[in-house]
Amino acid sequence: MEFFWENGFKLNYEYAQAKLPGPETETLVLIHGMGFDLRCWDRIIPYMKEDYHILRYDFRGHGLSGTGDIDPAMLASLYTEHLHALVQHLEIGQFHILSHGAGCIIGLYFSKAYPGMVRSNVLISLPLFNSTNTAYKYADYRKDLMKHQSMRTLADHVIPNVTLFRQGSPEIDKLYEAFSRVTFDVYVELLDFFAGAHSDIMEMFKQHTGPTLLLTGERDPMYPPYLSSLIASANPHCRFMTIYNSSNMLFYDQPEETFKQIKMFFASEWSHRAPLDPLLMDLHADFLGMVDTDQEQQVIASRLKVVLLKPFQVFVDDSEILSGWGRRSAKELLIYLLLNPAVTRDQLCEDLWKDMETVKARIQLRVCLNHLKQLLNNDETKLIYSSNQQISLQAPVNCDLLTLLDLTKQALEETNPEQKDKRIQEISRHIHEDMFRNLNQEWNLNFRMRLEIQLSTLVFHQADRLADQGNYTGAIACLKYVLLFNPEDYDAYERIAHLCEQNNQKHEARKWRAKVEQLQPAKGQTML
């Protein structure tokens, strides 16, 4: 066991060179499932170690790896970057990913982010469903098992269903020990993340073009072969194989046979596969259309469009819903769900009605949610999913604020100066006076403040670049965008005045200096 530190985060891993290494020896990266740790691969390692280098690790909050507070929206990139930093640290260029359960999701996200590093993906018991609704039901069921925040109750459900080993055996005890190291908060965080991102993950799997093998256990009660085969059929690049006399952790129950099939997959020739006969493709399409009817209906579900940066508007399938938004907190509830696509009822009550007694807040939520469902004709559109614990939007939403958030995130992360400039120019089209008119509730003030700070950071960056190029007029115009959504930004006034002086606009410089002086008392009060 070794530890790797990435920005203060501890990652536990084990890396072993092949017993018979050579210049062409390949590396296998093993990613365990939710609730388990790197030791769950112990039974298959002996069959791998002769011919392959092996890297296995505990992902965040599991085994001996750390946790730490993060923004749940950043989980996907966090898991991806942890693995990327680790393989870079070990100077591993390309490798095969073998993943189990929730680890498959991490493997897919990594393959999307760094496709050139991944030779192939072996997905074991991939946890995908026909719809997001089913994913939330699955997550809610597991949460109900943990209603007293007991991981033991959850382990008693999960472990007997993932392996054929009997209770009390050393193999079972090792899995219980892994579960005991995972906290309630980490597990729930993962459940919410995977359920909320289910549609994106399904789409990511469908569009994955690298060599892919999906393995399932013949006696897996969680993802039986007939369901896993339907999921596999959604990706033409995916091969499917059933391992007999095994359950969900087929590499645990039948390690030798599992590795035999994986090794045969690695040896397969992908580059010279003959194209499928067009007639056969049509026949297959007819069959898939028959078995995939529910999934097709999911794809053509109602579309929701919400305008927030301008006067509030809501459209369902291009038809505007004109009335009813001023009653029963419908507008506030919809905005909350847009910014929190998957949320617990308790969290929603705490944020929207924190001064109200718990029982009354829950009644208020039930009344408001029913009203919002009526406005959106939810019986037909199925735009909102709700259970006793969870509420979420089921379909992707076209919303100008969400578009601005995505552009802002991309611009902040962009390192190429030219691309960063382009993204900032796209953002500027969304900025106008009173753009945050619909973000005036107490619960979203912190969100609005963070976004204003991020936008100001980007605008100041752009203004500095223009000023460095001698384009003072452009830099001044750029800084004026800040004042549209934050008219009391002292730094913006100060910089504009300075740029006017550099541009020999003495009269304009005096005007902006006067505004700076007017704001100084307010600035001093703020600092106090």
C-alpha positions in Angstrom: 0.0 0.0 0.0 1.2 3.5 -0.9 -0.3 7.0 -0.6 -0.3 9.6 -3.2 -1.2 13.2 -2.3 -3.0 15.5 -4.8 -3.7 19.0 -3.7 -3.9 17.9 0.0 -6.0 14.9 -0.9 -4.8 11.4 0.2 -5.2 8.6 -2.4 -4.4 5.0 -1.3 -3.1 2.8 -4.1 -1.1 -0.3 -4.9 1.1 -0.6 -8.1 2.8 -3.8 -9.1 5.0 -4.6 -12.1 4.3 -7.8 -14.0 6.4 -10.8 -13.0 7.4 -11.3 -16.6 7.7 -7.7 -17.9 8.7 -6.7 -21.4 8.7 -3.6 -23.6 5.2 -4.3 -24.7 3.8 -5.2 -21.3 0.4 -3.4 -20.8 -1.0 -1.9 -17.6 -4.4 -2.7 -16.1 -6.1 0.0 -13.9 -8.7 -1.5 -11.5 -11.6 0.6 -10.2 -13.7 -0.9 -7.4 -17.4 -0.4 -6.8 -19.3 1.7 -4.3 -18.8 0.6 -0.8 -15.8 -1.6 -1.5 -12.1 -1.0 -1.8 -9.0 -2.1 -3.8 -8.8 -5.4 -1.9 -12.0 -6.6 -3.6 -9.7 -7.5 -6.6 -7.5 -9.8 -4.5 -8.9 -13.0 -5.9 -8.3 -12.1 -9.6 -4.9 -10.5 -9.1 -3.0 -13.8 -9.2 -4.2 -14.5 -12.8 -3.2 -11.0 -13.9 0.2 -10.4 -12.4 2.2 -12.7 -14.6 1.7 -10.7 -17.8 0.4 -7.2 -16.8 1.4 -4.3 -14.7 -1.5 -3.7 -12.2 -2.6 -0.4 -10.6 -5.5 -0.5 -8.2 -6.6 2.3 -5.8 -9.3 3.4 -3.3 -11.3 6.2 -4.8 -12.5 9.1 -2.7 -14.1 8.2 0.7 -13.3 4.5 0.3 -10.7 2.2 1.8 -7.8 4.3 3.1 -8.3 7.3 0.8 -9.4 10.6 2.1 -12.6 12.6 1.6 -12.7 16.4 2.2 -15.5 18.9 1.5 -16.2 19.6 -2.1 -18.9 21.0 -4.4 -21.1 17.9 -5.3 -21.4 19.3 -8.8 -17.6 18.8 -9.2 -17.6 15.1 -8.2 -17.2 13.7 -11.8 -14.2 15.9 -12.6 -12.8 15.2 -9.1 -12.8 11.4 -9.6 -11.4 11.9 -13.1 -8.6 14.2 -12.0 -7.6 12.0 -9.1 -7.0 9.0 -11.4 -5.3 11.2 -14.0 -2.9 12.7 -11.4 -2.1 9.2 -10.1 -1.3 7.7 -13.5 0.8 10.7 -14.3 2.7 10.4 -11.0 3.4 6.8 -11.9 4.3 7.8 -15.5 1.8 5.4 -17.0 0.9 6.5 -20.6 -1.8 4.1 -21.8 -3.7 1.4 -20.0 -6.9 -0.8 -19.9 -9.5 0.1 -17.4 -11.3 -2.7 -15.5 -14.1 -1.4 -13.4 -17.0 -2.7 -11.3 -20.3 -1.1 -10.4 -20.0 2.6 -9.7 -16.3 2.3 -10.7 -17.6 1.8 -14.3 -19.0 5.4 -14.2 -15.6 6.7 -13.1 -14.0 4.8 -16.0 -16.5 6.2 -18.5 -15.9 9.8 -17.3 -12.1 9.3 -17.5 -12.4 7.8 -21.0 -14.4 10.8 -22.2 -11.9 13.2 -20.7 -8.7 11.4 -21.7 -9.6 9.1 -24.6 -6.0 8.8 -25.8 -4.9 7.2 -22.6 -7.5 4.3 -22.5 -6.8 1.3 -24.6 -10.1 -0.4 -23.7 -12.8 -0.5 -21.0 -14.0 -3.6 -19.3 -17.3 -2.7 -17.5 -18.4 -5.3 -14.8 -22.0 -5.1 -13.7 -22.5 -1.6 -15.2 -25.2 0.2 -13.0 -27.4 1.7 -15.7 -31.2 1.6 -15.9 -33.8 2.3 -18.6 -34.6 5.7 -17.2 -33.6 8.3 -14.7 -36.8 7.6 -12.8 -35.7 4.0 -12.2 -32.2 5.3 -11.1 -33.8 7.5 -8.4 -36.1 4.7 -7.2 -33.0 2.5 -6.8 -31.1 5.3 -4.9 -34.2 6.0 -2.7 -34.4 2.3 -1.9 -30.9 2.2 -0.7 -31.3 5.4 1.3 -34.4 3.8 3.1 -32.1 1.0 4.2 -29.8 3.6 5.8 -32.6 5.7 7.4 -30.9 5.3 10.8 -27.5 6.2 9.1 -26.5 2.6 9.5 -24.0 1.3 6.9 -24.4 -2.2 8.4 -28.1 -2.4 7.3 -27.0 -1.4 3.8 -24.2 -3.9 3.8 -26.6 -6.7 4.8 -28.6 -5.9 1.7 -25.8 -5.4 -0.8 -23.1 -8.0 0.1 -25.3 -11.2 -0.1 -26.5 -9.9 -3.5 -23.1 -9.3 -5.1 -21.4 -12.6 -4.4 -22.2 -16.3 -4.1 -20.0 -16.8 -1.0 -21.8 -17.7 2.2 -22.3 -15.5 5.2 -19.5 -16.0 7.7 -16.8 -16.9 5.1 -13.5 -15.0 5.1 -14.5 -13.7 1.6 -17.7 -12.2 2.9 -16.0 -10.8 6.0 -13.5 -8.9 3.8 -16.4 -7.2 2.0 -18.1 -6.2 5.2 -14.8 -4.7 6.4 -14.6 -2.5 3.3 -18.2 -1.3 3.8 -17.4 -0.3 7.4 -14.8 2.2 6.2 -17.3 4.1 4.1 -19.3 6.9 5.8 -23.0 7.4 5.5 -22.4 10.9 4.0 -20.0 9.7 1.3 -22.4 6.9 0.2 -25.4 9.2 0.0 -23.4 11.7 -1.9 -22.5 9.1 -4.5 -26.1 7.8 -4.7 -27.4 11.3 -5.4 -24.6 12.1 -7.9 -25.1 8.9 -10.0 -28.9 9.2 -10.0 -28.8 12.9 -10.9 -26.2 12.3 -13.7 -27.9 9.1 -15.0 -29.1 10.6 -18.3 -25.6 12.0 -19.0 -23.9 8.7 -18.1 -26.3 6.7 -20.3 -25.5 9.1 -23.2 -21.8 8.9 -22.5 -22.0 5.1 -22.6 -23.9 5.2 -25.9 -21.4 7.5 -27.6 -18.3 5.8 -26.3 -16.4 4.5 -29.3 -13.4 2.7 -27.8 -13.2 -1.1 -27.4 -15.6 -2.0 -24.7 -16.6 -5.3 -22.9 -19.6 -5.5 -20.6 -19.5 -8.5 -18.3 -22.4 -9.7 -16.2 -22.9 -12.6 -13.7 -25.3 -15.3 -14.7 -26.8 -15.3 -11.2 -26.7 -11.5 -10.6 -30.0 -10.5 -9.0 -29.2 -6.7 -9.3 -28.3 -6.5 -13.0 -29.3 -9.8 -14.4 -27.9 -10.8 -17.9 -31.1 -10.0 -19.8 -31.2 -6.4 -18.5 -27.4 -5.9 -18.9 -27.6 -7.2 -22.5 -30.2 -4.5 -23.3 -27.9 -1.8 -22.0 -25.0 -3.3 -24.0 -27.1 -3.1 -27.1 -27.3 0.7 -26.9 -23.6 0.9 -27.9 -22.5 -0.8 -31.2 -18.9 -0.8 -30.0 -19.7 -2.9 -26.9 -19.3 -6.6 -26.6 -21.3 -8.5 -24.0 -20.4 -11.7 -22.1 -22.1 -13.6 -19.3 -19.9 -15.4 -16.7 -21.6 -18.5 -15.4 -22.0 -19.5 -11.8 -21.3 -16.0 -10.6 -23.2 -13.0 -9.2 -22.6 -9.3 -9.4 -18.9 -9.4 -8.4 -18.2 -12.1 -11.0 -14.4 -11.5 -10.7 -14.8 -12.4 -7.0 -16.9 -15.5 -7.6 -15.1 -16.8 -10.7 -11.8 -15.0 -11.0 -10.1 -17.4 -13.4 -12.9 -17.6 -15.9 -13.4 -13.8 -15.7 -9.8 -13.1 -16.5 -9.8 -15.7 -19.3 -12.7 -13.8 -21.0 -11.0 -10.4 -20.4 -7.7 -11.6 -21.9 -9.5 -13.0 -24.9 -11.1 -9.6 -25.3 -7.7 -7.8 -25.2 -6.4 -10.2 -27.9 -9.4 -9.5 -30.2 -8.7 -7.7 -33.4 -10.8 -4.5 -33.5 -9.2 -2.5 -36.3 -10.1 -5.0 -39.1 -13.6 -6.0 -38.2 -15.8 -6.3 -41.3 -18.7 -3.9 -41.6 -22.1 -5.4 -40.8 -24.4 -6.3 -43.7 -27.0 -3.5 -44.2 -29.9 -6.1 -44.2 -28.7 -7.4 -40.8 -28.4 -3.9 -39.5 -32.1 -3.3 -40.5 -33.2 -6.5 -38.8 -31.3 -5.6 -35.7 -32.8 -2.1 -35.7 -36.3 -3.6 -35.9 -35.6 -5.9 -32.9 -34.0 -3.1 -30.8 -37.0 -0.8 -31.6 -39.3 -3.5 -30.2 -37.4 -4.1 -27.0 -36.4 -0.4 -26.5 -39.8 1.2 -26.7 -39.7 2.6 -23.2 -36.3 4.1 -23.7 -37.4 5.7 -27.0 -40.3 7.3 -25.1 -37.8 8.6 -22.6 -35.7 10.3 -25.4 -38.7 12.1 -26.9 -40.1 13.2 -23.5 -41.4 16.8 -23.1 -38.9 19.6 -23.4 -38.7 22.3 -20.8 -37.4 25.8 -21.5 -37.0 28.5 -18.8 -35.9 32.1 -19.3 -34.4 33.6 -16.1 -31.9 36.3 -17.3 -34.8 38.2 -18.9 -38.4 38.5 -17.9 -39.4 35.1 -16.5 -40.9 32.7 -19.1 -41.5 28.9 -19.1 -42.2 26.8 -22.2 -43.1 23.1 -22.4 -42.7 21.7 -25.9 -42.5 25.3 -27.3 -45.9 26.3 -25.7 -45.6 29.0 -23.1 -47.2 28.6 -19.7 -48.4 32.1 -19.0 -50.2 32.1 -15.7 -50.0 30.5 -12.2 -46.4 31.4 -11.5 -47.2 34.0 -8.8 -49.0 31.5 -6.6 -47.8 28.9 -4.1 -44.1 29.6 -4.7 -44.3 27.9 -8.1 -41.7 30.2 -9.6 -39.3 29.9 -6.7 -39.7 26.1 -6.5 -38.9 25.7 -10.3 -35.9 28.0 -10.0 -34.6 25.9 -7.1 -35.0 22.7 -9.0 -33.2 24.2 -12.0 -30.2 25.0 -9.8 -30.5 21.8 -7.7 -31.7 19.1 -10.2 -31.8 16.4 -7.5 -32.6 17.3 -3.9 -34.0 15.8 -0.8 -37.3 17.1 0.5 -35.7 18.0 3.9 -33.0 20.1 2.2 -35.5 21.9 0.0 -37.7 22.8 3.0 -34.7 24.0 4.9 -33.6 26.3 2.1 -37.0 27.7 1.1 -38.8 27.8 4.4 -36.1 27.7 7.0 -38.1 29.8 9.5 -41.1 27.5 9.3 -41.7 24.5 11.6 -40.6 21.3 10.0 -44.1 19.7 9.7 -45.6 22.9 8.3 -42.7 23.3 5.8 -43.3 19.8 4.5 -47.0 20.5 4.1 -46.1 23.7 2.3 -43.7 21.8 0.0 -46.4 19.2 -0.8 -48.9 22.0 -1.7 -46.4 23.9 -3.8 -45.1 20.8 -5.6 -48.6 19.7 -6.5 -49.3 23.2 -7.9 -46.0 23.2 -9.9 -46.8 19.7 -11.3 -50.2 20.9 -12.5 -48.7 23.9 -14.2 -46.3 21.6 -16.1 -49.0 19.0 -16.7 -46.7 16.5 -15.1 -49.0 13.5 -15.5 -48.2 13.7 -19.2 -44.9 15.5 -19.4 -43.2 13.5 -16.6 -40.8 16.5 -16.1 -40.7 16.2 -12.3 -39.9 13.0 -10.4 -40.8 12.9 -6.7 -40.7 10.3 -3.9 -41.0 10.4 -0.2 -37.4 11.6 0.0 -36.3 13.0 -3.4 -37.5 15.6 -5.9 -35.8 16.1 -9.2 -36.2 17.3 -12.8 -36.1 14.3 -15.1 -35.4 15.9 -18.5 -32.5 18.2 -19.6 -33.6 21.9 -19.4 -32.9 24.7 -21.9 -32.3 27.6 -19.6 -30.3 30.7 -20.3 -28.9 30.8 -16.7 -27.7 27.2 -16.9 -26.1 28.1 -20.2 -24.3 31.0 -18.6 -23.1 28.8 -15.8 -21.7 26.3 -18.2 -19.9 28.9 -20.3 -18.5 30.5 -17.1 -17.2 27.2 -15.8 -15.6 26.5 -19.2 -14.0 29.9 -19.4 -12.6 29.7 -15.9 -11.0 26.3 -16.7 -9.8 27.2 -20.1 -6.0 27.7 -20.3 -5.6 28.5 -24.0 -5.7 32.4 -24.2 -7.5 32.5 -27.6 -10.2 30.0 -26.6 -10.6 31.8 -23.2 -11.2 35.0 -25.1 -13.9 33.4 -27.3 -15.7 32.0 -24.3 -15.7 35.3 -22.5 -17.1 37.0 -25.6 -19.9 34.4 -25.6 -20.6 35.2 -22.0 -20.8 38.9 -22.7 -23.8 38.3 -24.8 -25.7 37.2 -21.7 -24.8 40.2 -19.6 -27.2 43.0 -19.3 -28.7 45.3 -16.7 -31.0 43.6 -14.2 -30.0 40.2 -15.5 -30.4 38.6 -12.0 -33.9 40.0 -11.4 -35.2 36.4 -10.9 -32.5 35.5 -8.4 -33.7 37.6 -5.4 -34.6 35.0 -2.8 -32.6 34.6 0.3 -31.6 31.0 -0.5 -30.0 31.9 -3.9 -28.2 35.1 -2.8 -24.9 33.2 -2.1 -25.2 31.5 -5.5 -25.8 34.8 -7.2 -22.8 36.4 -5.3 -20.5 33.5 -6.4 -21.6 33.9 -10.0 -21.0 37.6 -9.9 -17.5 37.1 -8.6 -16.7 34.5 -11.3 -18.0 36.8 -14.0 -16.1 39.8 -12.6 -12.9 37.6 -12.6 -13.4 36.8 -16.3 -14.2 40.4 -17.3 -11.2 41.8 -15.4 -9.0 39.2 -17.0 -10.3 40.2 -20.5 -9.8 43.9 -19.7 -6.2 43.3 -18.6 -5.5 41.5 -21.8 -6.9 44.2 -24.0 -5.1 46.9 -22.0 -1.8 45.0 -22.4 -2.4 45.1 -26.1 -3.0 48.9 -26.0 -6.7 48.5 -26.7 -7.8 50.8 -23.9 -11.2 51.6 -25.4 -12.0 47.8 -25.6 -10.8 47.3 -22.0 -13.1 50.1 -20.8 -16.1 48.7 -22.7 -15.3 45.3 -21.2 -15.2 46.6 -17.6 -18.6 48.3 -18.1 -20.1 44.9 -18.3 -19.3 44.4 -14.6 -21.3 47.5 -13.7 -24.4 46.2 -15.5 -24.9 43.5 -12.9 -22.9 45.1 -10.0 -23.2 48.9 -10.3 -21.2 49.3 -7.0 -18.1 47.4 -8.0 -15.4 49.8 -6.8 -12.5 48.1 -8.6 -14.3 48.4 -11.9 -14.7 52.2 -11.5 -11.1 52.5 -10.4 -9.8 50.6 -13.4 -12.0 52.5 -15.9 -10.7 55.8 -14.5 -7.1 54.6 -14.8 -7.6 53.3 -18.4 -9.2 56.7 -19.4 -6.1 58.4 -18.2 -3.9 56.1 -20.1 -6.1 56.7 -23.2 -5.8 60.5 -22.8 -9.5 60.9 -22.1 -9.0 63.4 -19.4 -12.6 64.6 -19.2 -13.9 61.0 -18.9 -11.2 60.1 -16.4 -12.4 63.0 -14.1 -16.0 61.7 -14.4 -15.0 58.2 -13.4 -12.7 59.5 -10.6 -15.6 61.4 -9.2 -17.7 58.2 -9.1 -14.8 56.4 -7.4 -14.8 59.1 -4.7 -18.5 58.7 -4.3 -18.1 55.0 -3.7 -15.2 55.2 -1.3 -17.4 55.7 1.9 -19.5 52.7 0.9 -16.4 50.7 0.3 -15.1 51.7 3.7 -18.3 50.6 5.3 -18.1 47.3 3.5 -14.6 46.7 4.7 -15.7 47.4 8.3 
